[in-house]
Structure formats: C-alpha cells, structure tokens
Amino acid sequence: MDVRARIHQGLVEHLVLTLGGDGFMALGIMNRMSGSTEEVLDAVRSGKTLTAHDALRTHELCELIVQRVGE
C-alpha cells in the first residue's frame, strides 16, 4: 500500500492511495479542494448488504491510511 497526501493546516487536501497484490492493482483518489461533492457508493446503490467482517476490514484499512498520512 502506498499513500501520498497533501496536508494543509492539519487537514488532508488530497490523497492518492495505491493498493496492489497478486494479479490486481487499485487506485483511489480523494480531493477535498476540487469542489466536487459526488461520492459513488456502488454497494449501497446496488442494495448489497455490508457484512460486519467487511465493515471491520474497511475500518482497519482507513486506520492504516490515517497512520501513513501522519508519518
């Protein structure tokens, strides 16, 4: 996992997250300064129920990202 961020006055302005493994690569980008408020939540739109395990894994990933940004 690679996390790159620009922090200004203690707030994350933009963040680029790269995840990769055997046979896959994913890229996530967040830009709070772009003025865009659109969020795509495919799981919610499709009606898919998030399991407790999925929610925990998502939370763990978010905690890792916050840790990396703070380094």
VEXKE-417304 format. One record per residue: residue number from 1; z, x, y negated of N, C-alpha, C, CB in turn. Coordinates in nm, 3 decimals. Each point is the difference from the previous one (the first is absolute). Glycine has a CB too. Example, Ala and Ser with C-alpha at 12.3 -4.5 7.8 and 13.67 -1.06 7.14 Angstrom:
BEGIN
     k       n_z       n_x       n_y      ca_z      ca_x      ca_y       c_z       c_x       c_y      cb_z      cb_x      cb_y
     1     0.780     1.319     0.569     0.000    -0.089    -0.119     0.000     0.090    -0.120     0.125    -0.189     0.117
     2    -0.197     0.154    -0.222     0.006     0.082    -0.119     0.073    -0.077    -0.109    -0.215     0.118     0.063
# end
This chain:
BEGIN
     k       n_z       n_x       n_y      ca_z      ca_x      ca_y       c_z       c_x       c_y      cb_z      cb_x      cb_y
     1     0.000     0.085     0.116     0.000    -0.085    -0.116     0.000     0.090    -0.124     0.122    -0.187     0.125
     2    -0.212     0.154    -0.218    -0.007     0.071    -0.127     0.021    -0.103    -0.111    -0.158     0.179     0.094
     3     0.251    -0.151    -0.186     0.028    -0.089    -0.111    -0.014     0.078    -0.129     0.157    -0.141     0.142
     4    -0.236     0.089    -0.233    -0.016     0.060    -0.132     0.025    -0.108    -0.103    -0.167     0.173     0.085
     5     0.244    -0.138    -0.188     0.035    -0.101    -0.099     0.009     0.062    -0.138     0.123    -0.131     0.174
     6    -0.145     0.048    -0.274     0.026     0.038    -0.139     0.118    -0.083    -0.046    -0.244     0.061    -0.047
     7     0.348     0.008     0.004     0.121    -0.067    -0.047     0.015     0.028    -0.149     0.111     0.019     0.228
     8    -0.090    -0.125    -0.304     0.017     0.013    -0.146     0.125    -0.078    -0.040    -0.252     0.026    -0.037
     9     0.345     0.041    -0.027     0.126    -0.058    -0.044     0.073    -0.070     0.115    -0.099    -0.029    -0.227
    10     0.096     0.095     0.343     0.073    -0.049     0.116    -0.067    -0.111     0.079     0.197     0.063    -0.122
    11    -0.317    -0.103     0.082    -0.072    -0.107     0.070    -0.129     0.054     0.061     0.098    -0.171    -0.157
    12    -0.132     0.124     0.275    -0.124     0.039     0.065    -0.115    -0.074    -0.069     0.118     0.043     0.223
    13    -0.211     0.032    -0.280    -0.116    -0.061    -0.065    -0.112    -0.023     0.100     0.062     0.111    -0.215
    14    -0.087    -0.012     0.300    -0.097    -0.020     0.107     0.039     0.085     0.119    -0.182    -0.049    -0.166
    15     0.135     0.005     0.282     0.036     0.065     0.125    -0.119    -0.006     0.095     0.244    -0.060    -0.032
    16    -0.267     0.170     0.104    -0.104     0.005     0.102     0.067     0.041     0.130    -0.183     0.058    -0.168
    17     0.165    -0.139     0.271     0.060     0.022     0.131    -0.110     0.019     0.102     0.204    -0.137    -0.063
    18    -0.197     0.245     0.140    -0.095     0.024     0.108     0.076     0.006     0.131    -0.158     0.124    -0.154
    19     0.118    -0.208     0.248     0.058     0.001     0.134    -0.110     0.035     0.099     0.175    -0.173    -0.065
    20    -0.142     0.250     0.164    -0.100     0.036     0.099     0.064     0.028     0.134    -0.143     0.092    -0.179
    21     0.066    -0.110     0.280     0.046     0.026     0.136    -0.120     0.018     0.090     0.211    -0.131    -0.039
    22    -0.186     0.126     0.168    -0.106     0.020     0.097    -0.102    -0.115    -0.008     0.161     0.124     0.151
    23    -0.273    -0.097    -0.211    -0.108    -0.098    -0.007     0.006    -0.096    -0.118    -0.007     0.018     0.241
    24     0.098     0.003    -0.337     0.001    -0.090    -0.115     0.043     0.073    -0.127     0.051    -0.192     0.154
    25    -0.092     0.135    -0.266     0.045     0.047    -0.130     0.007    -0.122    -0.090    -0.102     0.232     0.031
    26     0.208    -0.240    -0.112     0.016    -0.111    -0.093     0.036     0.055    -0.137     0.073    -0.154     0.186
    27    -0.120     0.086    -0.288     0.025     0.041    -0.137     0.055    -0.120    -0.077    -0.185     0.175     0.009
    28     0.297    -0.156    -0.077     0.058    -0.105    -0.083     0.011     0.050    -0.143     0.127    -0.095     0.197
    29    -0.160     0.009    -0.291     0.004     0.038    -0.142     0.072    -0.109    -0.077    -0.215     0.131     0.021
    30     0.308    -0.091    -0.108     0.071    -0.092    -0.087    -0.009     0.056    -0.141     0.157    -0.075     0.187
    31    -0.199    -0.008    -0.281    -0.009     0.043    -0.139     0.061    -0.109    -0.088    -0.208     0.138     0.048
    32     0.329    -0.115    -0.092     0.069    -0.099    -0.085    -0.058    -0.005    -0.139     0.206     0.037     0.131
    33    -0.277     0.066    -0.175    -0.048     0.007    -0.136    -0.140    -0.059    -0.018     0.141     0.201    -0.028
    34    -0.204    -0.246     0.136    -0.138    -0.047    -0.009    -0.012    -0.139    -0.060    -0.051     0.140     0.196
    35     0.162    -0.213    -0.202    -0.006    -0.136    -0.051    -0.034    -0.102     0.107    -0.066     0.093    -0.218
    36     0.035    -0.048     0.336    -0.034    -0.090     0.109     0.126    -0.054     0.065    -0.214     0.125     0.039
    37     0.218    -0.255    -0.015     0.117    -0.060     0.064    -0.034    -0.056     0.138     0.092    -0.054    -0.226
    38    -0.214     0.077     0.272    -0.042    -0.054     0.129     0.062     0.078     0.114    -0.215    -0.077    -0.103
    39     0.271     0.005     0.197     0.051     0.061     0.122    -0.062    -0.073     0.117     0.218     0.066    -0.111
    40    -0.263     0.008     0.209    -0.060    -0.060     0.119     0.102     0.007     0.111    -0.235     0.065    -0.071
    41     0.278    -0.178     0.118     0.096    -0.007     0.109    -0.066    -0.072     0.116     0.197     0.000    -0.161
    42    -0.277     0.074     0.237    -0.079    -0.059     0.107     0.085    -0.074     0.102    -0.165     0.180    -0.033
    43     0.279    -0.124     0.069     0.084    -0.064     0.102     0.048    -0.137    -0.048     0.072     0.227     0.082
    44    -0.035    -0.237    -0.208     0.049    -0.126    -0.054    -0.114    -0.101    -0.009     0.178     0.121    -0.129
    45    -0.290    -0.077     0.080    -0.115    -0.090    -0.015    -0.048    -0.054     0.133    -0.067     0.125    -0.203
    46     0.073    -0.043     0.306    -0.049    -0.043     0.130     0.102    -0.085     0.075    -0.139     0.206     0.009
    47     0.262    -0.213    -0.062     0.104    -0.079     0.066     0.073     0.076     0.109    -0.133    -0.200    -0.051
    48     0.105     0.328     0.065     0.064     0.082     0.102     0.147     0.019    -0.035    -0.218     0.118     0.050
    49     0.305    -0.136     0.048     0.143     0.017    -0.021     0.036     0.147     0.020     0.045    -0.236     0.076
    50     0.029     0.289    -0.171     0.046     0.138     0.008     0.124     0.004     0.088    -0.093     0.053    -0.229
    51     0.092     0.032     0.330     0.116     0.011     0.089     0.107     0.084    -0.067    -0.147    -0.022     0.203
    52     0.270     0.011    -0.154     0.110     0.081    -0.052    -0.031     0.148     0.020     0.165    -0.186     0.049
    53    -0.227     0.221     0.063    -0.036     0.139     0.027    -0.101     0.050    -0.103     0.044    -0.035     0.246
    54    -0.147    -0.047    -0.275    -0.099     0.038    -0.101     0.064     0.016    -0.137    -0.176    -0.120     0.130
    55     0.267     0.030    -0.165     0.068     0.007    -0.129     0.084     0.127    -0.010     0.004    -0.252    -0.012
    56     0.065     0.286     0.120     0.081     0.122     0.001    -0.086     0.124    -0.014     0.169    -0.116     0.143
    57    -0.280     0.122    -0.071    -0.090     0.115    -0.009    -0.058     0.012    -0.141    -0.057    -0.025     0.245
    58     0.023    -0.089    -0.306    -0.052     0.001    -0.137     0.106     0.053    -0.096    -0.150    -0.195     0.054
    59     0.273     0.150    -0.036     0.110     0.047    -0.086     0.021     0.151     0.018     0.110    -0.227     0.015
    60    -0.114     0.275     0.109     0.016     0.143     0.026    -0.110     0.081    -0.068     0.110    -0.054     0.219
    61    -0.233     0.004    -0.214    -0.111     0.068    -0.065     0.020     0.002    -0.151    -0.154    -0.070     0.186
    62     0.198    -0.040    -0.244     0.026    -0.005    -0.144     0.109     0.099    -0.039    -0.068    -0.241    -0.003
    63     0.173     0.252     0.082     0.107     0.095    -0.027    -0.051     0.144     0.005     0.165    -0.162     0.094
    64    -0.253     0.191     0.001    -0.060     0.133     0.010    -0.084     0.031    -0.123    -0.003    -0.020     0.250
    65    -0.074    -0.077    -0.296    -0.083     0.018    -0.119     0.087     0.028    -0.121    -0.176    -0.151     0.097
    66     0.283     0.073    -0.115     0.092     0.020    -0.113     0.060     0.140     0.006     0.052    -0.249    -0.007
    67    -0.013     0.292     0.127     0.056     0.134     0.017    -0.099     0.108    -0.039     0.143    -0.088     0.184
    68    -0.270     0.073    -0.141    -0.102     0.100    -0.031    -0.030     0.004    -0.149    -0.097    -0.032     0.227
    69     0.095    -0.084    -0.293    -0.027    -0.003    -0.143     0.110     0.072    -0.076    -0.123    -0.218     0.026
    70     0.246     0.209     0.023     0.113     0.062    -0.067     0.011     0.150     0.020     0.113    -0.213     0.026
    71    -0.195     0.270     0.063     0.008     0.145     0.028    -0.063     0.082    -0.110    -0.004    -0.050     0.242
# end
